[in-house]
Amino acid sequence: MNKPIEIVLNTIAAAAADLTVVGGVIGIDDYSFPWKKMFSAEKQLSVAGTAGIITATPGALSSGTEYAFFLTQEVNGEVITERITWVSGSTAPATADIVCDGWRSVVLAHVNAGRFKITVPAAGAVTLILPASSVADYNLTSVSGPLGATAQTTSGVAPVNLGADLLAAGVVDSFDSTQKPVSGKVYTSYELTLMLPKGSGGFNEQTSDQEHTLMLYLETTATNYAALVLEIDKLLAGTDGLAWNFSAALAV
């Protein structure tokens, strides 16, 4: 598989000048290719992401009773599931917060051991509210257990095209290594599939057409961002008034 060609634009030229179409050749920043060599395109807007939140509520208060539920979270690429359980003593708990504090201690122990990335609340609540500690660890879910009813108060949503995540993934401009995603910024991306020759004028020594992926990342708060996105979308949709129309071949 060929390494993706990556273009990162944190600064965007006025009047969509980073995009050119001349004589059947498309130019994007420092890279150009014949338009007939493009076979698919996909646009991805940024998504801020949402950290999942679980609420656990104890059942009827009784002595010598187990109260339990299950938590699942993906942490550092590993899906972790733990049974959160607490057993009452010979006397029934006077109030639900006693059960919740028991659960809280178990969750906190898992957090301290690196098993979960959850913001553990203060003690003393009659329901236990457990939010994922960040959008990076958004995927927090649960299953109810014996006398431990859980609800997905907030569904986790995966972040997409955040500068910090792209930077961590090693994204860097293929033609200017100083151009990288910026932490704290968000990006719109375009993924273009190209069939290009390699060898002379290409990336390797072979001359037959091979599939390449061109990834374009546009910083969304950059001056002139909207104008460039508009022109790229018009080009890919075939509404730019040019002699050719990509819309039949491309899905944006």
Protein Blocks (a to p, Z undefined) as FASTA:
>chain_A
ZZddddddfbdcehhlmpcceehiacehjbccdfklpcbdcdddddebjadddddddddd
dehiacdddddddeehiacdddddddddfbdcfbfklmmmmmmmmmmmmmmnomaccddd
dehiabdcdddfbfklmmgcddddehiacddfbacdddehifklmmmnopacfklmkbcc
dehiacddddddddddehehiablbfbdcdddddddddfkbghklmmmmmmmmmmnopno
pabdfklmpcZZ
